[in-house]
Amino acid sequence: MKAIVVHEFGPLGTARMQEVETPQPGPGEVLVRIAAVAANFVDTLVLEGKYQFLPQRPFSPGKLPVGTVRAAGAGVSDLAEGDRVLTMAEHGGYAEFVCVAEEQCFRLPDSLSFDDAASISLAFDTAWFALQERARLVPGETVLILGATGAVGLAAIQLAKAKGARVLAGISSRQKASAVLETGADDVVDLSRPDLRDSLRDQVRDLTNGQGADVILDMLGGDFFDAGIRALAWCGRLVVVGFASGRIPELKVNYLLLKNIEVTGIQVSDYRKRRPEAMRACFSEIFDLYVSGKIRPLPVTIYPLAHYDRALSDLLGRKITGRAILHP
């Protein structure tokens, strides 16, 4: 089979496509013919050797590919050849085939295409755990999403609205307002205004009758985290999702006492490893919301697998809207 193989960590383009042996499913595993896989920011960290969990080299990167079961190993009972699945593979998605444990595969609804399923993976599940598990969001609360135009941000807008929350979308320019409002946000917060430390808090207070946001999802870190802490309501919860702005912020924890606020984080891959039953519940709800029309997959731009580096480069350069999807 063809696969992108990492022999040495390095910048985009270091890993190249090559012919490798097709894997064979072991006991409890299925062989999946990959139809699509999303190119994610985390893949760049893996390729450069900067991610906290790195497989032994050589390996193929690519998380959570989708495709069709082609063969089953001994002991597999619930899946059969021809089943369409979303896999929880931590790597191996940048290839034509991957072997995955049966319990780490979720059947796709018939109406959900492979490309749309790939656009959902790693975005909607991250947003779901951030809102449901870490923030404990309840209907009627106000959610502020910092980095709302990214994949996780757009997913979080839809999931928060489906949960009955009011959503404020933090955007880097007013030109991006239409995208988040069309996705379901109730209002926007302009992150490009001068004096972010005060302007973010003032905008949120103006939109919440002076109360602040009950929940903040922060994909940006840096100055945005510093400002977001000040925009939390009493007993508010801020969930750290990432540091897209580049700086990992620090916090003086006495501030947590002043407003009874919480700061927590989400590493969604840990749920796949430690609480697979929670991950299954997550995707069960996401698929139900999709089938009922309460959420819709993110827009996709398709790239051939051999051009994975261009897909990731376009993703980093914000040249696409929604998800970059690779086809083997």
C-alpha positions as CSV (number, residue, x, y, z in Angstrom):
1,M,0.0,0.0,0.0
2,K,1.0,3.7,-0.3
3,A,1.6,5.6,2.9
4,I,3.3,8.8,4.1
5,V,6.2,7.5,6.3
6,V,8.2,9.4,8.9
7,H,11.7,8.1,9.2
8,E,13.1,11.2,10.8
9,F,11.3,14.1,12.4
10,G,11.6,17.4,10.5
11,P,9.7,20.2,8.8
12,L,6.7,19.7,6.5
13,G,7.8,17.7,3.4
14,T,10.4,15.7,5.2
15,A,8.2,12.6,5.3
16,R,7.4,11.3,1.8
17,M,5.0,8.8,0.3
18,Q,6.3,5.3,-0.3
19,E,5.2,1.7,-0.8
20,V,4.9,-0.3,2.4
21,E,3.5,-3.6,3.3
22,T,-0.3,-3.6,3.9
23,P,-0.9,-4.5,7.6
24,Q,-2.9,-7.5,8.7
25,P,-5.4,-7.4,11.5
26,G,-4.5,-9.2,14.7
27,P,-6.9,-10.6,17.3
28,G,-9.7,-8.2,18.0
29,E,-8.6,-5.9,15.1
30,V,-10.1,-4.9,11.8
31,L,-8.4,-3.8,8.6
32,V,-9.9,-0.5,7.3
33,R,-9.5,0.8,3.8
34,I,-9.1,4.5,4.4
35,A,-11.4,6.8,2.4
36,A,-10.5,10.1,4.1
37,V,-8.5,11.6,7.0
38,A,-8.4,15.2,8.2
39,A,-5.1,17.0,8.2
40,N,-4.8,18.6,11.7
41,F,-2.6,21.1,13.4
42,V,-1.5,18.4,15.8
43,D,-0.1,16.4,12.8
44,T,2.5,19.2,12.3
45,L,3.7,18.7,15.9
46,V,4.0,15.0,15.3
47,L,5.9,15.4,12.1
48,E,8.3,17.7,13.8
49,G,8.8,15.5,16.8
50,K,7.2,18.1,19.1
51,Y,4.1,16.3,20.2
52,Q,3.9,14.8,23.7
53,F,3.1,11.3,22.4
54,L,5.3,10.1,19.6
55,P,5.2,6.6,18.1
56,Q,8.3,4.6,17.3
57,R,9.8,5.4,13.9
58,P,9.2,4.6,11.1
59,F,5.4,5.3,11.2
60,S,2.6,7.0,9.3
61,P,1.0,10.1,11.0
62,G,-2.7,10.9,10.7
63,K,-5.4,10.6,13.4
64,L,-9.0,9.3,13.3
65,P,-9.2,8.2,9.6
66,V,-12.6,7.0,8.2
67,G,-13.2,4.2,5.8
68,T,-14.6,0.7,5.2
69,V,-13.8,-2.5,7.0
70,R,-12.0,-4.9,4.6
71,A,-11.0,-7.8,6.9
72,A,-11.4,-8.9,10.5
73,G,-9.1,-10.6,12.9
74,A,-9.9,-13.4,15.3
75,G,-12.5,-12.6,17.9
76,V,-14.1,-9.7,16.1
77,S,-17.8,-10.0,16.5
78,D,-19.6,-6.7,16.0
79,L,-18.0,-5.5,12.7
80,A,-17.9,-7.1,9.3
81,E,-16.5,-6.5,5.9
82,G,-18.2,-3.5,4.3
83,D,-19.0,-1.6,7.5
84,R,-18.4,2.1,7.2
85,V,-16.5,3.3,10.3
86,L,-14.8,6.2,12.0
87,T,-11.6,4.9,13.7
88,M,-9.9,6.2,16.8
89,A,-6.4,5.4,15.4
90,E,-3.8,7.7,17.0
91,H,-1.6,7.4,14.0
92,G,-1.5,5.6,10.6
93,G,-4.2,7.6,8.9
94,Y,-1.9,9.0,6.2
95,A,-2.1,5.7,4.3
96,E,-4.4,3.5,2.3
97,F,-5.0,1.0,5.0
98,V,-4.9,0.9,8.8
99,C,-5.5,-1.8,11.5
100,V,-7.6,-0.7,14.5
101,A,-9.0,-2.5,17.5
102,E,-12.7,-3.2,17.0
103,E,-13.7,-1.3,20.1
104,Q,-12.0,1.8,18.7
105,C,-14.2,1.9,15.6
106,F,-17.7,3.6,15.4
107,R,-20.2,2.8,12.7
108,L,-21.1,5.8,10.6
109,P,-24.7,6.8,10.0
110,D,-25.7,5.9,6.4
111,S,-26.3,9.6,5.5
112,L,-22.9,10.7,6.7
113,S,-20.3,10.8,3.9
114,F,-16.7,9.9,4.5
115,D,-15.5,13.4,3.9
116,D,-18.0,14.9,6.3
117,A,-17.2,12.2,8.9
118,A,-13.5,13.1,8.6
119,S,-14.4,16.8,9.0
120,I,-16.2,15.9,12.3
121,S,-13.4,13.9,13.7
122,L,-11.0,15.5,16.2
123,A,-13.0,18.8,16.0
124,F,-16.5,17.9,17.3
125,D,-15.2,15.3,19.9
126,T,-12.7,17.9,21.2
127,A,-15.4,20.5,21.5
128,W,-17.8,17.9,23.0
129,F,-15.5,17.0,25.8
130,A,-14.4,20.6,26.4
131,L,-18.1,21.6,26.9
132,Q,-19.6,18.5,28.4
133,E,-16.9,17.0,30.6
134,R,-14.5,19.8,31.4
135,A,-16.8,22.9,31.5
136,R,-20.0,21.0,32.6
137,L,-22.1,23.3,30.5
138,V,-25.8,23.6,31.3
139,P,-28.6,25.1,29.3
140,G,-29.0,28.9,29.6
141,E,-25.3,29.6,30.3
142,T,-23.2,31.9,28.1
143,V,-20.2,30.5,26.3
144,L,-17.4,32.6,24.9
145,I,-15.3,30.8,22.3
146,L,-11.8,32.3,21.7
147,G,-10.7,31.1,18.2
148,A,-14.2,30.6,17.0
149,T,-13.4,30.4,13.3
150,G,-11.1,27.3,13.7
151,A,-12.4,23.8,13.3
152,V,-12.9,23.2,17.1
153,G,-14.4,26.7,17.5
154,L,-17.0,26.2,14.7
155,A,-17.9,22.7,16.2
156,A,-18.2,24.2,19.7
157,I,-20.6,26.9,18.4
158,Q,-23.0,24.2,17.1
159,L,-22.7,21.9,20.1
160,A,-23.1,24.7,22.6
161,K,-26.3,25.9,20.8
162,A,-27.6,22.3,20.7
163,K,-27.1,22.2,24.4
164,G,-29.2,25.4,24.9
165,A,-26.4,27.8,25.6
166,R,-25.9,31.4,24.4
167,V,-22.8,31.6,22.3
168,L,-20.4,34.5,21.9
169,A,-17.8,34.0,19.1
170,G,-14.4,35.6,19.5
171,I,-13.1,36.6,16.1
172,S,-9.9,38.3,14.9
173,S,-11.7,40.7,12.5
174,R,-15.2,41.8,11.8
175,Q,-14.9,40.3,8.3
176,K,-15.2,36.9,9.9
177,A,-18.5,37.7,11.7
178,S,-20.7,36.2,9.0
179,A,-19.1,32.8,9.2
180,V,-19.7,32.4,13.0
181,L,-23.1,33.9,12.9
182,E,-24.2,31.6,10.1
183,T,-22.8,28.7,12.2
184,G,-25.1,29.7,15.0
185,A,-23.3,32.2,17.3
186,D,-25.6,34.7,19.0
187,D,-23.1,37.5,18.9
188,V,-19.4,38.3,18.2
189,V,-16.5,39.6,20.3
190,D,-13.8,41.5,18.3
191,L,-10.4,40.2,19.4
192,S,-8.6,42.8,17.3
193,R,-9.6,45.8,19.3
194,P,-6.9,47.8,21.0
195,D,-6.0,47.0,24.7
196,L,-7.3,43.4,24.5
197,R,-6.9,43.0,28.3
198,D,-9.7,45.5,28.9
199,S,-11.6,45.5,25.6
200,L,-12.4,41.8,25.7
201,R,-13.8,42.0,29.2
202,D,-15.8,45.1,28.4
203,Q,-17.3,43.6,25.3
204,V,-18.3,40.4,27.1
205,R,-19.8,42.4,30.0
206,D,-21.8,44.6,27.6
207,L,-23.3,41.4,26.1
208,T,-24.1,39.7,29.4
209,N,-25.5,42.6,31.5
210,G,-22.3,42.9,33.3
211,Q,-22.0,39.3,34.4
212,G,-19.3,37.9,32.2
213,A,-19.1,34.5,30.4
214,D,-20.0,31.3,32.4
215,V,-17.8,29.2,30.1
216,I,-14.8,30.1,28.0
217,L,-13.1,27.8,25.5
218,D,-9.6,29.0,24.7
219,M,-7.9,27.7,21.6
220,L,-5.5,30.7,21.4
221,G,-3.6,31.0,24.7
222,G,-1.1,33.9,25.2
223,D,-2.7,37.4,25.6
224,F,-6.1,36.0,24.7
225,F,-6.0,33.7,27.8
226,D,-4.9,36.6,30.0
227,A,-7.8,38.7,28.8
228,G,-10.3,35.8,28.9
229,I,-9.7,35.2,32.6
230,R,-10.9,38.7,33.3
231,A,-14.1,38.1,31.2
232,L,-15.3,35.1,33.3
233,A,-18.4,35.4,35.4
234,W,-18.4,34.5,39.1
235,C,-18.0,30.7,39.3
236,G,-17.0,30.7,35.6
237,R,-15.0,27.9,34.0
238,L,-12.2,28.4,31.4
239,V,-11.1,25.4,29.4
240,V,-7.6,25.4,27.8
241,V,-7.8,23.8,24.4
242,G,-4.6,25.0,22.7
243,F,-2.1,27.7,22.2
244,A,-2.5,28.8,18.6
245,S,-1.2,32.3,19.3
246,G,2.1,30.7,20.2
247,R,2.6,31.7,23.9
248,I,1.8,29.3,26.7
249,P,0.3,31.6,29.4
250,E,0.9,31.6,33.1
251,L,-1.7,32.3,35.8
252,K,-1.4,33.7,39.3
253,V,-3.8,31.3,41.1
254,N,-4.9,33.8,43.7
255,Y,-7.1,35.2,40.9
256,L,-9.0,31.9,41.0
257,L,-10.0,32.7,44.6
258,L,-11.3,36.2,43.9
259,K,-14.1,35.0,41.6
260,N,-14.4,31.3,42.5
261,I,-13.4,30.5,38.9
262,E,-11.9,27.3,37.5
263,V,-9.3,26.7,34.8
264,T,-9.0,23.3,33.3
265,G,-7.7,21.7,30.2
266,I,-8.7,19.1,27.5
267,Q,-6.4,16.5,26.0
268,V,-9.0,14.5,24.0
269,S,-6.6,11.6,23.2
270,D,-6.5,10.7,26.9
271,Y,-10.2,10.0,26.8
272,R,-9.7,7.7,23.8
273,K,-7.2,5.7,25.9
274,R,-8.5,6.0,29.4
275,R,-12.3,6.3,29.0
276,P,-13.3,4.7,25.7
277,E,-16.9,4.4,27.0
278,A,-17.1,8.2,27.3
279,M,-15.7,8.5,23.7
280,R,-18.4,6.2,22.4
281,A,-21.1,8.2,24.2
282,C,-19.6,11.3,22.7
283,F,-19.8,10.2,19.1
284,S,-23.2,8.5,19.7
285,E,-24.5,11.9,20.6
286,I,-22.7,13.7,17.8
287,F,-24.1,11.3,15.2
288,D,-27.6,11.7,16.7
289,L,-27.3,15.5,16.4
290,Y,-26.1,15.1,12.8
291,V,-29.0,12.8,11.8
292,S,-31.5,15.1,13.5
293,G,-30.1,18.2,11.7
294,K,-29.0,20.0,14.8
295,I,-25.3,20.1,13.7
296,R,-23.7,20.1,10.3
297,P,-20.2,19.0,9.3
298,L,-17.6,21.7,8.6
299,P,-16.7,22.7,5.0
300,V,-13.9,20.6,3.5
301,T,-11.1,21.2,1.0
302,I,-9.8,18.0,-0.6
303,Y,-6.1,17.2,-1.2
304,P,-4.5,14.0,-2.5
305,L,-2.5,12.2,0.2
306,A,0.8,12.9,-1.6
307,H,0.2,16.6,-1.1
308,Y,-0.3,16.3,2.7
309,D,2.4,19.0,3.2
310,R,0.5,21.5,1.1
311,A,-2.7,20.7,3.0
312,L,-1.0,21.3,6.4
313,S,0.7,24.4,5.0
314,D,-2.6,25.8,3.8
315,L,-4.1,25.0,7.2
316,L,-1.4,26.8,9.1
317,G,-1.6,29.7,6.7
318,R,-5.4,29.9,7.2
319,K,-5.9,29.6,3.5
320,I,-8.9,27.3,3.8
321,T,-12.3,27.5,5.6
322,G,-13.2,24.4,7.6
323,R,-11.2,21.2,7.3
324,A,-8.4,20.0,5.0
325,I,-9.2,16.4,4.0
326,L,-6.7,14.0,2.5
327,H,-7.7,11.2,0.1
328,P,-5.4,8.2,-0.2
